[in-house]
Amino acid sequence: MKKLMAFAALATLVGFLGILGFRVPTLDLVMVLVLTLGLAGYDMFTSAKRDSE
């Protein structure tokens, strides 16, 4: 259940930041959004892996 909720939270974040990135497509903002999504995705996958052990 924790993995499902983590995936739903990440999907919501991706949706919100995706809308922001498409509405305001400046290079610096898109780079920050990509970095944010990368860090959030890394955190989700490492936390999910740690919980299953």
N, C-alpha and C positions, 0 to 999 in steps of 0.2 A: 504494500500500500504506500510506503514511503517513496518508492521509486516512481510510482504513478503520479503522486502529488508533485514530486520534484520535476518530472517531465512536463506536467501541466503548467507549473510555474515557469519553467524555461520557455515553453511554447508561448505563454502569455507575454513574457519579456521580449521574445523574438518578434511577436506580432506588433507590440507597441513600438519597439525601436525600429522595426521595418517601416511602419507608417511614417515615423519621424524622418527616417532616412530618405524615403521617397518624396516626402513633401518639401524637405529642405536639403536638396542634394549638393551640399558643399563638401569639398574633399576632406577638410579637417574634421567635420562632423561625422562623416562616413567612417573615417579612420578610428575615431573614438568609439563609434558604435560597434565596429568590428572587434576592436580590442575588448570592449565590455562583454560582447557575446562570447568571445573566446574564453575569457576568464570565467564567466558564469557557466559555460559548458564544461570547462575543465573541472571546476569545483563540483558540478553535479556528478560527473562521471567518477571522480576520485572519491567523493562522499558515498556514492552508491556502491562502489567496489568495496570500500571500507566497511559498510554496514552489512554486506553479505558474508564477510569472513567471520 
